[in-house]
Amino acid sequence: MRRRREGARRRGAVPRGARVRGALRHSLLGRLLTTSVVVAVCSITATAWLAVEGTSESISVEQGQTLTIDTRIHDELVAHAATHPEWRGVDDVVEELAEDTGRRIALTTENRRLIADSAAGGTPLPARTASVVDPLAVDLTLAAEDADRIDPRAVGPFALPEDERGRLRRIAESGADCLGVRFGMAAETETAPSGRPFVTVPDGPVTEPEWAACELAELEDPTDTERAALAELNRLIAPCAREHGLRVRARIDAATGAPAAVVEPPAPPEVGSGAADEARPPEVADSPPGDDPSAPPGAPSSAPEPVEEYPWPGMSDPGAPQEDTAATPEPPEADGAAPVATPVPEETPERSADPAAQPYGSAAELDPRAADCFDSGRRRQLDPYTAPAALLFIGDPEPRAEGGLELSREGLLRVTGVVLLVLLLTVGVSAAVAARLVRPVRDLTDAVRRMRAGAGSPRVPVRDSGEIGRLAEAFNEMSEHLERLEAQRRAMVSDVSHELRTPLSNLRGWLEAAQDGVAELEPERTALLVEQTILLQRIIDDLQDLALAEAGKLTLVPEPLDARDLVEQAVAGHRLAAASAEVELVAAAPADEVVLVADRVRMLQVLGNLLGNAVRHTPAGGRVTVRARAEDDSAVIEVADTGTGISPEHLPNVFDRFWRADKSRSRQTGGSGLGLAIVRNLVELHGGTVAVASAPGEGAVFTLRLPRGGTEPTAEPD
């Protein structure tokens, strides 16, 4: 027993447990089960991940929608506050917004005194304020990126009456039409919140001559209403500017209809004066005592007449004679610097196509102190025209922080149960399917083992039409083919032994008789023995050629050949044998040259086998004709005889090895039964075909069709 185990170990035997593990790992069942489990786990994991990600995305979208709605509510309430001096009438706006958005909206004073509420009375306010509604101090987190802190819709005393609006509108429309007709510009007319119309050209800037040619300069002049508002604003700015040593004044921005700030450098000191106070620039006079800058419109005021302002610093009075606007203005003398305004227009000033590009009342380019003075003055001027600041409450819960979902213990157990259930179902279905697939594979394995053990050519049942079923069909076809090959092999061995037995028996009989002195080897008997030897040699050569041709190892040396030369050479080689058999041999060569590429020696062997077969099967007085012609890309050679012919049921077997209709006649005529089989293989090696047509008593016609282009040379046999 120990020797047996040691022998098994030396032969590389594997322990039984290792064989079982290896078989399971490499079996079709194991692979299918592993694949199914991996796919199921990946699918479940991906589905869970997608669900969590989808929920997170939904939460993010909901947060974005909530922010959009909050911004809309805040903006509409700011618009109401910017155009109304108090919150009276805001209840309708709050109710409409609450109905549209589906949210509770409450508005209170800064002391949380209720102004308006869309909820029923007595409902507690939300814990946190959503925003502060103040048109004079807009929350920049809820406004546009480049917006000013003062809402552009808060215009106050700069709101134009209808007569001034109509006059400016007519000028703007006429000028826009002029720019389009005369200069091909797509000019458009828009209206600022104050009611002032302005012209925009999206295609590009408008030069000053083009602007003046269309009489649009008048559009840039402030109206009476705007002059009065500018004068009041300058009075409000003056104390702050004087405190910081600045010269700040307000002008009207014709492109927006809102006031803009201009900062001028301090004036030089007068000649001969060294007093510091005298070097200070002239300032706008303070308001007389008793005047209240924040008084509402219409209140009596002792303010001086407003100073006329022009939209572009450095431009002359439109009523005065105009100078060349295209020329560069001369710099002032050295004793006094000219005022510098911000912003300063170019020689060909550009008028923005988008009002939002120049925010109403924007002072972003000013000195911070000048900007503070300007904004402070504007707020004091607009305060009587706008509603006071209010607190906005929106009845939505706080947005949840963006992130993934956390599963509770119950949710985790539920997900785990679903995963286990899906895995169980997957394994069960995979095992059933795998067992169905493995059964025919095992049948094939058993059939192959029986075939190897010499149990013939077994067949396996075909259970379905799938891949396994087609594999079973292919195996059955292979088994049937092997069975036919085995039958052919046995028949060939029998035929070869039969063909060799007769000449060998003759040779052995005569030689033994001569050895025993019973018979003498006379010349006739010697010639008979030589003929039998030649027959044996021919059979052996034919068998060798046939084996090489079927194995694809027969040497071919293609070269251009004339079919007429082939036919005449083959006929000349068999003319003596045909004459001995009293058969007429005719070569019907074509008049035109028929060139093909083939191996001359092998083609002569093919024609020789066909001619020899025809002469043997043609009785005395008959005729054998060889013809050649060209058909399209093929060379056609026919060998026709007037012999006994072949029966229709024998035609499919003509080119089989050792097949003959009359075996005794073949032996008498010296045939080996391999000639036509060699013809078929040689012709196929040349890329051609061979066919036969015959009827009993009418002879036979063998037709060769060879490509005129030939085939590639074959390699030498190993």
Secondary structure, DSSP 8 states (H G I E B T S, - for coil): -HHHHHHHHHTT---HHHHHHHHHHHSHHHHHHHHHHHHHHHHHHHHHHHHHHHHHHHHHHHHHHHHHHHHHHHHHHHHHHHH-SSSTTHHHHHHHHHHHH-S-EEEE-TT--EEEESS-TT----SS--EEE-TTS--GGGS-TT--SS-TT--GGG---HHHHHHHHHHHHHHHHHHHHHH----EEEE-TTS-EEEE-TT----HHHHHHTT-GGGGS--HHHHHHHHHHHHHHHHHHHHTT-EEEEEEETTTTEEEEEEE------TT---HHHHS--------TT--TT--TTS-----------SSTT---TTS----TTS------TTS-----SS---SS----S-GGGS-TT--TTS-HHHHHHHHHHHHHHHGGGS---EEEEE-S-----SS-----HHHHHHHHHHHHHHHHHHHHHHHHHHHHHHHHHHHHHHHHHHHHTT----------SSHHHHHHHHHHHHHHHHHHHHHHHHHHHHHHHHHHHHHHHHHHHHHHHHHHTSS---HHHHHHHHHHHHHHHHHHHHHHHHHHHHHT------EEEEHHHHHHHHHHHHHHHHHHTT-EEEEE--SS--EEEE-HHHHHHHHHHHHHHHHHTS-TT-EEEEEEEEETTEEEEEEEE-SS---GGGGGGTTSTT--S-HHHHHHHT--S-HHHHHHHHHHHTT-EEEEEE-TTS-EEEEEEEETT---------
